């Protein structure tokens, strides 16, 4: 009897492992597992544990490859890769699974995945990721650099949600300032600050730019410009003018200039940076589309409605072709077209 039971159990474990190794099961079953079921499956047998580990490691490699492709001229391949594995990657980063299968990479992978998937995530999914990053920043015995980085990643998630109360906004701002000061102080003895400090300044500049209309943030645009200049000094020296991080900082700087009504400065900077972006990444890269969208707003501010309309239609077409009909940037372009038509009608 004991021998029969043992033989039956072994057959069941082998069958479970072979089932989980099936690509169909990986794509259909795993994305729908909650964490409790995941843990139960892992503890069921050594074979299942190995199968689950391999599936998650495969998803991690997909995520890393997609991230590298996105900041290259082959960005469309990265977008296609994320789209193909969208559901399982969302499952992976929203549950504590990463802490089990890739503890050392967990927080970095969450940040990378969020960057690629943010336009496709619901508000609840974004909050889930935000909480994971906030907890990571508060872990005991964490080095200053890591704590600051996770704080800024957490802030980066919350920036795009635009739903914070005044109290929460102040707390986020203080956390961001502490993170920037922490990273700057950590490298003060060295002659040059690293790109991580530039990323911190960029995040805080984004905070001031997005929330510049809040009464409790006086001089927000001046502060944003100051942090962008600090970021760009480091990025130009360490990364170069054509690095995607440098291009992003220049784009936000152009947006701030437009908000400050610095029309000529904004136009000159956008024209220069667009050429670099198109040459380095591609004329159809989403970052180029963002630059063109700001240029369209510049034309609108100048009253050049014909040029504005042409650029808006071009950006809408680019985003529709590259990002898809349901991407939030495509929706944003459609809203830009609607608002222009509405203002002309009024």
N, C-alpha and C positions, 0 to 999 in steps of 0.2 A: 504493500500500500504506500509506504513512504517513498519507495523508489518510483512508483507511478506518479505520485504527486510532484516529486522533484523533476521528473522528466517532463511532465505537463507544464510546470512553471518555466523550465528552460525553453520549451517550445514557445510559450507565450511571450517571453522576453525577446527571443529571436525574432518572432513575428512583429512585435512592437517596434523593434529597432529597424527592421526592413521597411515597415510602413512609414516610419518617420523619415527614412532616407529617401522616400519618394518625393520628387519635385512637386507633384500635385498637392501632396499633403502639406509640404512646406509652404506653399503659396496660399492654400485655402484654410488649413487648420490652425497653423501656428499664429497667424495674425489675430485670431479670435480668442486665444487663450488668455485668461486672466492670470495674475501672478500666482495665486494659490494653486491653480491647476498646473502651472509650470513647475512649481516646487514639488507637487505630488508626482508629476511625471519624472522629474529628475531622480527622486528617491525610489522610484519603482524598481529600477534595475540599472546596472552599469551600462548596458547597451543603450537604453533610452537616454541616460545622462550624456553619453558620448554623442548620440545623434543630435540632441538639443544643443549641445555645445558647438558642434560643427555648423549647425544651421545659423546660430547667432554669430559665430565667427565669420561665416560667409557674408552675412548682412553688414557686419562691420567693415569688411573689405570693400563691399559695394559702396558703402558710404564714403570711405576714404578716397576711392577712385573717382567717385562723382564729384567730390569736393575739389580734387586736383584738376579735373577736366573743366570745371566751371570757370576757373580763373585762367583759362587758356583759350586760344582760338578755336579749340574743339569743344566749346562750352555746350553746344547743342547735344553732344553725346552725354555729357554730365546730366543735363536736364532730362534726357530720355531715360537714363539709368535710374534716376530718382523716381521718375514717373512710373517706371516698370515695377519698382519695389516700394512704392509709396506706402501701402498699407502695412506690410511687415515692419518697415523701419519706424513708422509711427508707433506701432505696438512696442517695439524694442525700446524706444526712448521714453515712453510714458510709464513704464512699469519699472520696478527695481531689478529687472533682469540683468541689466548691464553691470550692476554691482556684484552679481554672481559670476558672470562669464568674463567680464573685463573690468575688474575693479580699478585698476590703475589708470585706465583710459576713460572711465565712465563720464566724467564731467566734460572732458574735452570733446568726446564724441557727441554728447548732448548738444553742446554749443555748435558743433559742425552741422549736425543734423538739423538743428533749428534754423540755421542760416539758409539751408537749402530748401527746407520744407515750410517755412513760416507762412508763406502765402496760401498754403493749402490746409493749415491747421485751424481748428475751431478755437474760440475763446477759451473753452474749458481745457483743451489740449495745451494751449499756451500757458495757462495758469499752472497746469501740472508740471510742465517743464521749468517754469519760473520757480516753483517751490523746490524742486529738486536741486536747482542751482543755488538757491538761497541757503538750503541746508548744507550743501557742499561748502559754502563760504564760512559756515559757522562750526565746522568740524573742529574738535579740540586738537591741539598740537599741530595745526596747519601752518605752514610757512607764510610769511607776510605776502610774498609774491603770489602764491596760489590763492590765498584768501581774497586778495584784491582782484585777481583775475576772475574768480567765480562771482564776486559781487558785481563786477562790471558786466559779465555775461548775463547775470540775472536782471540787471538794469536794462540791458539791451533788449531782452524779451519784453519787459514791461513798457518800454518806450513806445512800441507800436500799438499799444492797446487804448491809449487816450481816455481811460476811464478812472483815473486815480482821483481820490479826494484830495483836498488841500493838505490834510494831515499826512496821508500816505506819500504825497508828492514831496513834502519836506523831508520825510524820512529817507526816501529814495535819493534825494539830492545830497543829504548829509552822508549817506553811505557811499555815493559816487565820489564825493570830495575826499572822503577818508581813503578810498581805494587809490585815487590819483596821488594823494600825498604820500601814501604808503609805498607805492611803487617808485615815486620820485626819490624819496628818502633812502630807499633800499639801494639805489644805484648812485647816490650822490657822490660817493667817494671816487667812483670811476669817472673817467673824463667824459664819457658819452653815455647818454641814456639809451636803452635798448628799444626795439620796436614795440614791446609790450607797454612801455610808458606812453608811446605815441597813440596806441590803441585806446589807452585810458583817457587821454585828452580828447580823442575823437568821440568817444562815447559821451563824455560830459558835454562836449560841444553840441552833440546831437540832442542831448537833454534840454539844453538852453534853447536850441533852435525850435524844437517841437513845441515847447511850452512858453514861448516868448510873450504870449498874450496874457499870461497869468499875472495878476496884480502883485502877487508875492515874489515875483522874480523881476525886479527892476533892472534895467540895463542888461537884459538877458542876451541880446544880440551882440553887444560889445564883448561880453564874457565868452560867448560862443566863438567869436572871431579870435579872441586871445588864445583860447584852447586849440583852435584849429592851426593857428600859427605855430604854437608849441609842437603840435603833432607833426606838422609839415617840415619843421626844421630837422626833426629826427628822421622822418621817413625819407626825405630827399637825400640825407647823408647816408643812411643805413640801407635803404631799399631801392632808391632811385626814382626818377620821375615817372617811369612807366609801370611801376608796380601797382597792382590793383588797389592796395590800401592807400597809396598816395593819390591815385585817381579818385577814390571815394572821398578823401578829405578835401580835395580840390572841388569836387562837385558840391559838397555841403557848404564850402566857402562861397561858391557862386550863389547858392541859394540864400545865404545870409546877406550877401551884397545886394541881391534883388530885394530882399525884405527891408534893407536899409535905404532902398531907392538909389543905390550906386549903379546906375544903368550902364555907364560906359565900362566901369571896372568889371561888372558881371559879364557883359558881352565879350570883352577881350579875353577874360579867363575861360569862359565856356568854349570859345572858338579854338583857343590853344589846346585845351584839355580834350576836346572832342577829337581833334586830329590824332593826339597821342593814343586815345582809347581805341579808335577805329584801326589804327596801325598795329597796336599791340594785341588787342583781343579780337576785334572784328567789327565791321560797320553795323552788324545786326545784334551785337551782344546786348543783353539787358542793361548793362551800365551805360552803353552808348544811347540807348532809348531813354534812360533817365536824364541824361544830359540834354538830349533833344527836347524832352518834355519841359525842362527848365527854360530852355531857349524859347520855346513856344510861349511860355508865360512872360518872358521878357518882351517878346514882340507884342503881346497883348497889352502889357504895361505901356508900351510906346505908342499904342494905337494902330499898329500895323496888322490889321485884322486879316488881310489876305495871306501874309506870311505865316501868321499864327495858325490859320486854318490849315494851310498846307503841311506845316510841321505836326500839328495834332493828328491829322489823318495819317501821316507817315508813321508816327509813333504807335498809333492804334493798330495799324496794319502789321508793324514789326512785332508788337507784343502778341497780337492774335496768332501770327504764324509761328513764333518761337515759344511763347509761354502757354498758349491755348486760350480758349474762349472764357474759361472759368477762373483764370488766375486773377488775383486781386489787382495787379498792375494793369491788366487789360481793362478791368472794371474802372480803375482810376482814370485811364485814358478816355474811356467812354463818358465818364462824368465831366472831364475837362471839356470835351466837345459839347456836351449838353449845357454846361454853365456859360460857355462862350455864346452859344446860340440864344440862350435865355437872356443874357445881358444885352445882346444886340437887339432882341425883340423888345425888351423893356425900354 
